[in-house]
Amino acid sequence: MLSVVGGVRSCVVCKGARNLCGLGSCPLMSRFSVRPKIEGNLKDEFFGPATSVFIGRHGYPDVFTGPLAPMTEENIGIIDKPSQWFGTPYQDLIEMRSTLMRTKESINIFGKGKAVDQLQEIALASKAPDIELLLKGKPVYRVSFSDVNQPMGPSASIKKLDIAGNVKIGRHVDRIVSDELTARESGYMLYKKGEDVYKVSTILSSGALGTEDRRKLVPTRWSITASQTMIAD
């Protein structure tokens, strides 16, 4: 999270104690107020919408991947749509994102099969599909400070994942990702058809773009830069 006055690393240095940003109260402290809201939902099973997917980078090429799922019904429509956050106070953004559960299992970036197919369905969906999750334990909620990563809430390892019902994918999205196009070509076409850069980034991250023989999972942190570059170029 960027501070207003002190530069991109002020929050990491300050940790809410020195008021280096000059805002008076620390927006990051709102993360501590989230726990009581989600305490009752910290269980080893989950049913609800998956608003996006997250692909980690540590351990590359074997990375942690999984759906992101809100643990409250508040802000489901915008929790993973940064293009709709403009004007929202930092404190509200951090609190909202801190209710987002990150689930994970280790997959090779060139992996194929049900787990990757499910990630791609969630990433391509025009409306967040419901998922059923059986976790290896209760989600663990930790408060951390970063000048790079968006805030996220509790995390848990996946034991079993199923998508409930049919996933709705836009006709133009389905057509573009089904064509034998490079990731650069298909990413730009998605943007031209009205998908914002954040959605393109998520689809790229899930490994759904590119010619069939070159498709792979892309860590979320890298896909953000890659999608912005391919569209800008």
N, C-alpha and C positions, 0 to 999 in steps of 0.2 A: 504494500500500500504506500503510495507516494505522500510525503508530507507537503504542506503548502509552502513553508518557508525554508526549512532546513535541508532540502535536497532529498534524493531518493533513499538514502540510508539513515535518515534521522530517526525513523520509527524503530529500526533495529537497534540503534544506539540508545534511544530514549526509553523504550519499553513502557511508555505511559507515565513516567515518573518526573520528567524534566520540562515538559511543555515546550519542546524544541520547535514544534510546528506553529505555536502561537494561537491555537484554536481555543485555548482555555480548558476544555475537557478533552480527554483522549478518546477518539473514536474507537480505537482498538479495544478499549475496556468493555465495550458493549458485548464482546464475545463471552465475557464471564456471566452476563445476564441471560445468555441463551440456554445454558445447561438446564435450569429448572423447567423450561418449556419442552425440552425433548427427553428429559429423564425417563418418563414413562414409556417412551418408544425405543429405548435402548434394549432391544431384545435380539435373540438369535434367529428371528424370522421376520420377514417384512413383506408387505403387499402394498403396492401403490405405484404412482407414475415414475418412470425414469426419464428425467429431463435432458440428459446428455450422457456422454461417456468421458472417461479420463484415461489417458495412456501415459504412464510414467516413463522416466528415462533411466533411472538407476538400474544397473545390471544389464544394460543394453548389450546384446540383442534380445535377452530374455527380460521382459519388462512386466510390471504390474498393470493390469488393465481391469476395467469394470465400469458398470453404470454409476451415474450420480443420481441420487434419489432424495427428494425433500422429505424431511421427517415431520413437517407440519403442513397444513393445507394453505398456509399464507403464502402469497406471492409465487405460486406454482407457475403462473403464466410468464413471469419475467425473471425468475431466479437464475436462468441460464441464458438470458438474452441481454448482453451488455449494451446493445444498441438502444435499449429502452431505459437505461439507468441514468441518462443525462439529467442533471439537476437534483438527483437524490443525495441527501447528506451522507457523508462517509459512514457515520454511525449506523444509519439504516441499512446501507449496503453490507457492512460487515456482519450485522446481526442477521440479515436475511441469508447471506451465504454460509453463515456458521450453522444453519439448520440443515445444510446439504450433506447427506451421508455419502462417503466415497467407499465403494466396494472394490475388492481387488482379488485377482488371481494371476499367477505368472504364466505368460504366454510368449513364445518366440515371435518376433516381428514378422516372420514369414509363415507363421502357423496358419493352418486351415482347420475347418471343422465347425461344430455347433457354436462354440464359444465366440469365435470370430464372427460368424454369421449373425449371432444375436447382437453383438456390438454394432455391427453395420446397420442392422434393422433399426436399432434405437437412434443411431446417428442420422439416418436418412428420414426418419419419421417426421411427418408434418405436424403431428400431435403426439405429445408424450405418451407412449404406451404403458400400460400397467405391467408390472413384473412381479413375480413371486420369487423370493429369495430365502434360502436356508443358509445361514451363516455359521462359521466355525466357532463363533463365540459372540458375546454381546459386543456391539460397536464401542470402540474406545474413543472418548472425546478428550482431545488435548488442545490447549491454547498455544499457538506458536506465532512468531513474528517473522515476516518475510518482505523484502522489497521487490520480489519478483512474482511469487505465486498469489493467485486470488485466494481469499479466505475460503476454507472448507471446514465442515463440521467433523463429526465422528467418522472413524474408518473401521472396516471389518473385512475379513477374508471370506471369500465365497466358497460354500460347500456345494450348493446347487442353485442354478438360475433357470427360470422359465419365463417366457413372455406370455402373458395372458391375453387371449383374443388376437384379432388380426391387426397388423401394423399398417397404418395409413401412410403411404408414401406418395408425394405429388407426382403426377404423370410426367412432367418435364424432368424432375429429378431422376425418376426411374429410367427414363429414356437416355439421359446423358450418361449416367453411371454404367449403363448396359452397353454403350457404344465402345468400340476399341479406340479410345482417345488417350492421349497422354494426360497425366495429372494436371499439368499446366493448362492444357486445352479445356478439359472438363471443368476445372475449377473456375476458369474465367467464364465459361458458358453458364455455369450455375449462377454466378454473380450477375451476369447480364440478364438472366431470367428472373431476377428479383430476390435471390437468396443473399442475405447479408454476409459480410466477410467472416463473421463468427460461426455461422452455420457451415460455410465452406470449410473453415478450419476444422470443425468437428468431423465433417465427412472425410476430409483428407486424413485426419488422425486415425480414423477407424479402418483405414486401408481399403476404402471403397473406390478410390480414384486411381486412374492409370490403366495401362494395358494389362491384360490378365496375368502375363508372366512377370510383371514388375510390381504388382500390388503388395503392399506391406503396411503394417501398423507404423504410425509415426507419433512419437511422443508429443503430447499436447503442447508442451513448451516450444517445440520446434515447428509444429504445424502452424502455429499462430504466425510466426515470422514467414514461413514458406508461403502461406496463402496470401498474406498481405503483399509479398513480393510478386507473386504470379499475377495478381490482379493489377497492381500498380504498373508493372512492366507492360 
